[in-house]
Amino acid sequence: MNMNDTEFDTALVAAAFAQAAETGWSGLSIVESARRADLPLDRARMRFPGPAAVLYRFGVMADAAALAEPTTEATPRERMFDLLMRRFDVLQQHREGMVALMRVLPTQPLLAMTLGAATLRSMAWMLEAAGLPAGGLRGLVRAKTLVGVWLYALRAWKNDESADLAGTMAALDKALDQAERVFDLVASKTKMEVDDPLEGVVDLPPDPDEVADRMVQSNPPPPPAAEPPGSPA
């Protein structure tokens, strides 16, 4: 089969997430994923040197899906909601593999850092697409705050078994509301520090995990659905 790069990457990423759903992310093998998808190993080696490349390509694919359709909502906040839900639609296609990834991340700090950096770049794209500048210090604050929003909503998505992702939408809506208030405070503080020539140090933007944790404490995601009687632990 003659595939272009996009088709090849899509097939290998799908096979990788399917494998991760069965074996766990720690057991992921690019060679095995390529074989499952009947893809040539030499091309897989060129395009996917390791599991981290799967995450990078998947993030780009999710971004592309979010950006593929024009956002027609009236405000940047409404546009942002639409963009992020489109990313969740892509995650939903590989749900079991994504849940397996989320389980292993706390034990894989290097992988988590790599994914965090890629997510920050993705959120910068989402900001620009929503009509909010992502450049400069203020843009970095916006991007890191939006990473916190994404992580908060992602936690809700993990437990959201509804067909229409109603729980995820509700969590994202709450997180965006709170982020608007948080960013107003952070932006004002940042501006004062930058404008004051006597201040030689500008505070770092908020850590995404800290932002997400604050949001969880204020608006905890919906609990997971109860297991039916007799279900395995």
N, C-alpha and C positions, 0 to 999 in steps of 0.2 A: 504494500500500500504506500502510495506516494503522499506524504503528509508535509504541509508547511510547518514552520517552527511553532506557530500558535497551536495547531492541531496536535502536534507531537507533545508539546508541553501539557496541554489539557489532558491528553490520554495518560501520560505518565503521572501527573499529579493525582488524577482520579484513582489510578491503580495504587499509588503510594498511600493515599488516605484509606482505601479499602483494606490494604494490608495492615496498616496501623490499627484499624478497627479490630482486626483479628488477633494480631500479635502484640499490640502495644507499640507506642512510638519508639521505644528503645530497641525493639527488634526489627525496625524498618531497614530494608535492604534495597538500594536502588536497582541492583541487578535483578532481584526477585520481582520488584515492581515492573521493570521493563519486560521481563519474561511473561508475567501475567497479562500484560497489555500487548504482547507479541510485537514488541518494539526492538529495534536493533541496539545491541549493547554499546557499540562504538559511539553511536549518536547520543545515547543516554549518558555515557561518560563525558562527552563534550559539553552537554547542556546541563547536567546535574551531577557535579562533582561530589556531592554529599547531601544528607538529609536537609541541611539548612537551606540548600538551593530550592528544595521543594517548597519550603515555607516562603521563601522570597518570591518565587514564581506565583504561588497561590495568592499572596498578598497583592501582587501586580494584577492578577486576573480579577480579584475582588474589586480593586480600584477601577479597573477598566469597565467592569459591569456597572459600577455605581455611576461612572462618568459617561456611559454610552448614550444615555437619554438626557435630553435637556431638562433642567429643573425649572418648573413653571410656577412654583409657590411664591407667594408675595414677599416674604421676609427671608433674610439669611437664616434665621433659626428654623423656619419651615423647610427651607431648602436643605439645611443640614440634616434634619430628621429624615427626609426622603433619601438623601445620599447614604446615610448610615444604614437605613433599613435595606437598601439595595445590597449593601455589603453582607448583611445578615442573610439575605436570600441566597447568596453564594455559599456562605458557611453552611446553611441548612442542607445543601446538596451533598455535603460530606460530613454530616452531623456526627456519626459514630467515630470517625477518624479524628475529628476536631476535639471531641470529648476525651479521646485517648491522649491527644496532645496536651490538653489542659491538665490532665492528671499527672503527666510526667514533668511538666515545666518546673515545678518547685524543686525537683531533684537534678535539674540540668541548668545550672546558672548561666553557662556560656550560651546555650541555645536560647534561654530566656532573654539574655541581653541582646542577642542578634535579632530576635523577633521584636523586642522593644524598639530597637533603632529603626527597623523596617516599618513598624506601626507608626512611629513618629513621622516618618516621611509620608506615609499614607494619609495621616490626619492633616498634614500641611496641604496635600492635594485637595482633600475634602473642604478645607477652609477656603482655598482659592476658588473652588467650584461653587461654593455657597456665596461668594462675593465678599469674603473677609480676607484681607491681606495676611500672608503668612511669613513675610519677610521681617528682618530686624528683630530686636529684642522683644517687642510687643507681639510680633508674630510667633516667636518661639514660645512665649507664655501661652498664647492662644492654642498652639499645637499641643503643648504638654497638658494643658487643661482638657483639651478634647480627647487626648489619649485616656485621661482619667474617666471621661464620660464613656468612652468605648469599653474600657475594662469593666466599669460598673454594669453597663448593659449586657456585656458578654457573660458576666456571672448570672444574670437573670436568664439569658438565652440558654445557658447550659441546663437549667431546670425547667425550661418552658417546653411542655409537650403539646401545646395547643397547635392546631393546624394553621391558624392565621398568625401565630407568634404574638398573640395579644399581650402576654406577660412581658415579652421583650419590648414591645412598643410602649407599654406603660412605663417600664423602667427607663427607657431611653428618653421619654418625654420628661420624667421627673429629673433625670440627670442633666438634661439640657437646661431646664428651668434653674436648677441650682448652679450650674456652671455659669449662666448669665450673671447671677448675683456674685459668685466668687470672682469671676473675671473682672467685673466692675471694680472690686476692691483691689485686686492685684494690679490691674492696669493703672489705677490712680497712684498706687504706691510706687510702681515702676517709673511712672512719668516724673514724679516728684524727685526721685533719686537721680534720674538721668539729667533733669534740668538743673539740679543743684550743683554748682561747680565745686562746692566744698566737700561733696560726697565723692570719694574716690572709688567706692565699691558699690556695685549694683547687686542686689539680692538675686540668687539664682531663681529661675522659674520653679513653680511647685512641682514636686515629684509626682508622676502620674499615679503610682500606687497609693501615695498618701491622699491624693484627691479622690481616688476611687474608694479608699477606705472611709473617708469622711462621708461620701455619698451613701455608702452601705450603712453606716451608722445612722444617718438621718432618714434614709428611705431604703430599708432592707429589701432586696429582691424577693419575689414571691417564693415560698418554700417549695421544694420538690413535691410532685404528686405522690400520694401515699402508695406504697407497694401493695398489690393485691395479695390476699391471704395465700400462703404457700409459695410465694415468690422466693427465689434464692437470694441470699444476702449479697 
